[in-house]
Amino acid sequence: MSTDQPSTPLPRRAFLRNLGVSIALPMLSSMPSRLLAEATPLVKPVGVTPDGTPLRMAFVYHPNGVIPSTWYPETTGKLDVLPPTLEPLKELTNSVRVISGLNHEKAEANGDGAGDHARANATFLTGMQAKKTGGQDIRIGTSIDQIVARELDGITPLSSMELSCSGQRTTGSCDSGYSCAYQYNLSWRNPNTPNPPESNPRAAFERLFGDSDPNEKRRILERWARRQSVLDGVRDDARTLYRQVSAEDRDKLAAYLDAVRAVEQRVEAVSATPDPPEHVEAPRGIPGAYSEYLDVMYEMMAIAFETDMTRVTTFMLAHDGSNRTFPEIDVRSGHHQLSHHKNEADKIEQLKKIDRFYVDAYARFLKRMRDTKDVSGKSLLDSSIIVYGGGIRDGNKHDHGDLPVLLSGGGGGTIQGGDHFDAQGVPMCNLYVELAQRMGVNIDSFGDSSGRLGQA
Amino acid sequence: MHPFLPKIWTWLASMSAAALALAPAETTAAQDDAFPLDEHGHLNWSDFRVLMAENCFDCHGGFLKEGGVDLFAMREESSIVENPELWESVSKALRIHYMPPADHRNFPTHRREAMVRTVDAELLAAAEQEQADHASLRRLNRNEFANTLRDLLLVDYAVEDELPPDDSGYGFDNNADVLPVSPLLLEKYLNVAADVGERAVPLPIEPRQVDVYGIEMAGYNGTNRNNAYVVYSDEQRSSARYAFKHVGQGDYEARIFLAGQQAGDEPCRARVVINGKSMGDFVVEAEDIEDPLVATVRFTVRNDRPAYFRIDLLNDYYNKDAPEGEPNDRNLIVGGMEIEGPFQTEENLYTPFLKRHFGQIPNEAPEDVLRDGIWRFASRAYRRPAAAEEISSLWAVYTEENKRTNNPRRALRAVVDSALSSPNFIFRWEPKHSRDEFALASWLSYFIWGSMPDDQLFDLAKDGNLRANLESEIKRMLSDPRAKALTNHFAAQWLQFRDLDQSHPDRKKYPQFSYGLRHSMKQETQRFFEDLIKKDRSIMRVLDADYTFANKQLAEFYGLSEAPEKGFQKVSLEGTHRRGVWSQGSVLIVTSHVDRSSPVLRGKYILENLIGMEPPPPPANIPSLSTAAEQPTPKDFRDSLAIHRDNPDCASCHKILDPLGLVLESYDGIGAWRSSDDHRTREVLFDGTEIELPSQLAEYLVNERQDEFLETFAEKLAIYASGRGLDWRDQPAINQIVTDTEENDFRFSAIMTAVIEQFGPGMEPPPAR
């Protein structure tokens, strides 16, 4: 790594492309789509539609369960009338399939006692039972988004992106003896390393596009230009330390080295950071109004897809157990506190408002996705697979069966919407197996799956 | 005859004759000699089995194994040391009166205590044979990383908010096992480290312009209008405010766009203040923010902290009686500002970091000076002398980057980045049995300061004199301003006042509440704890202090007889029932729901955080209790809580939790004293103590629960210091800490010293007394 030009990033990207390795292609729409098709010829393509254009996958987490009576349609089959909570999705009905009858059995206590909120979060994308611990030896399972994301390593600049509107932590242990790691993370890189989500939209934006100030952007590119030699030395340090520490500590060093490798992979991609789409302005921070906060985080997801910075994202609207208030819709008690409604009518009404508030924001996001054209000429929504749902059915009961799940997006022409499908009590993971296969990742089982949900 | 006796008799038939002989005495339970104790107050195993048969086996006896606990299977005395985790929980269940269930059997306290003593003694004896195993590699958490960057690179630049928050384990966010390194986290750590590193090794910066919108300058009491901010009043809290995070030291020029919503007989006047210093007053005649007055100020920054802007309205005017149509409200409109700079000199580029390690600007330094400087820097970064191969590796980075960029400063930046990316920097490695005093220095300084050791600690460690001077070093460290980390990180998590920032009491229900009040409450608890440390007071004051720290607002809220005129002062709580930390507003708010107080949460708080006697978490799927009616009377509320204690499923825990919390019902959901006596009833605690007023609770805690409190305090400190959860094997160490603390008048420095002696790396446990 030596040129006599100060701080010029290496033209590594062009070099790699000649080797047939596809990396960041800023603003796909400016590129002929065959480039992509050529770029991934050697193995079964991952994250592409049947036409060879990018296919995206997203998971959105809805906290504290729902009021079932206004969430689930009364009948299965074609959706003529939407249930009240889902009404905001009206214009989008044909891109949404309501799925009922999916279970997360591993979120049940199964002998571990209290802690349904922590488990709901932890199990949602892993399908595994969280090891009950306040800290020592946290363990769950690799999450489905990461199973797909690791196949996309090196194909998009970021293999995945994690977002959350639950940035602040409370003190103490989180939920009945479970470490907070279970409650604030959806995405798990491996069974004991969560991928902590980004909760500041500005930071998420800068991770995608660099700083919006050109001076700052240059400074940061220089930093990445020196990073390769910077990281060359640390492996030796890790090896020396590795020889001296205990087995448990070695796991930590292994995770560290894995992270070093991931950062190194970014060295090439960052020098090719695309400009953000013209219609997008860098967010300035966390908006005060929650609806705006949700919108700006959804926007980060949309532009990450639009620019093909990543094809896999997870977004935790709020962690399960969140006690957020909603002054915008005049809900002044905490969500979690309300969710134990004990069938009191006014609490149920407020909870319906909260559910609807979240679905409203989701509908705005889907519309944004629908109204943006992809390189394929179809909409971003058509070439996406989006799972919206939560790990608790009814906040009053903390049950983990018949979960609220919406499957949205066209999946590149592989998913039909506009109906209500009852899976009749199979593991949620069956859906994940199916969706991973649609993404081109060949897995037969995942978590506690008992097969694949063919009709999804 | 007792209904359960036949079963016991069946079982007794298998026992030794000696035990049988004692059995008839069971019918006269009050006679102590039925179960004689040895000189240590312990039961013999046969008697212990008999007591278990009477009190435990109905539910935990082979046929029924409630909670998976089968005590019948514990046939030999050795089964205690063979199943330490189980017996630890048995001991606790007995100690907190959780078992046997209250409705089940009347179990005399002296026998309960004898059983607890017997189990604890066995566990203790076993623990003394074992060393608690634990991992020793700990990633620096968010605040440790930020503090270390500041102290290592001598750059005063706050970066904590740019780092991801850490998860916590065992109540603290510095727990080794929940501090993983993920790719996103590493990238952020590296970026933040590079940010600070670039300030330590600056390059000349081209002046540039930064645009700030008025809405980014909002004060506490004003409003946003389009992109502008409107200052309503001439109180400082209303002023427009902005923290300018500049890119580097030098001179700057700010151009501030101002207009006035004019009223009264003079135009708006505004003052621009930077870092508390007035930069000039401006008469703002402009009325349209599209055609504003441009107020230009020039300022110099000589450090890396943000420059704090404040724009005041000097002459507020409001006339509610003004005639219809005449403007009656004068406000200042801040449209935004442009800041241009930095305009730099050589001096701005010669930082304390460069001075310290290289003594000259890098472009002129010869190779040996650079190498030595890198060694000095790396030895501080790794918190021990850097090894030769580590320096070669950093030197390779230097030469490679110097070749690539032809710029020694850029090459040094790469060296700094490289050291700060190393696992030797990102992780603390302080093995328990290290004889090396560098490990101890590092452990101590992260414990007390949340940051790396200072020069004195390094020097003592280098000469092997740290252990010898431990006590004086601890005192020195506790009196250093950096010891605030103990308040802001240890105490704020232990006593949970960190959560106050996320508490949003319902303003309709509590008109007295404001964020200003909430902030005062947080400061109250912080100041209380800082004072405890600084004055080296007895830690018992956490339970019973008859003083606190208040400003005028808080003193009035508490109804104190003295109210400080200005700022915070130590004030007496005489004449009130508030005592200690647990009746401070901060605690009372975090243990309340947004619209009501919660006796259950308050009871849990005291049990869990102060005396370590919390019952297990509730079973799954139990809805929490809520108010019975729209406007519940205190009686409704107590009645609904009584359901808890009548229902056997709930009672075993709630008879422990609720009475303590009900004593605190004298305070509402934001901590105000309730004057109505409806909220006060005589409560019977789980151990039979009767209490009516919060001040009596303080007496109870101090007189009856001193050991439990000391033990809990010691455990929390040890968890925080060692970054791991404790178990039964740590009990001898905890006991020793309690003894040492008692012998030293409960002083804060005493418990700190004792924790360090027991848990610090390379500390030989002092001989038991």
Interface residues (C-beta under 8 A of the other chain):
Chain A: M1 S2 T3 D4 P6 S7 A109 G111 G113 A114 G115 D116 T133 G134 G135 Q136 D137 I138 E162 G167 Q168 R169 T170 T171 G172 S173 C174 S176 G177 S179 C180 A181 Y184 N185 R189 N192 T193 P194 N195 P196 E198 A203 R207 D213 N215 E216 R219 I220 E222 R223 R226 R227 S229 V230 L231 D232 G233 V234 D236 D237 A238 T240 L241 Q244 V245 S246 E248 D249 K252 L253 A255 Y256 D258 A259 V260 A262 V263 R266 R284 N323 T325 R332 S333 G334 Q337 H340 K342 E344 K347 N396 K397 H398 D399
Chain B: G68 A135 S136 L137 R139 E162 P164 P165 D166 D167 S168 G169 Y170 G171 D173 N175 D177 V178 P180 V181 S182 P183 L184 L185 L186 E187 L190 N191 A194 E198 E206 R208 V210 Y213 E216 V247 A387 E389 E390 S393 L394 A396 V397 E400 E401 K403 R404 T405 N406 N407 R410 R413 A414 D417 S418 S421 S422 P423 N424 I426 F427 W429 A492 Q493 Q496 R498 D499 D501 Q502 H504 D506 K508 H593 V594 D595 P616 P617 P618 P619 A620 N621 P623 S624 S626 R724 G725
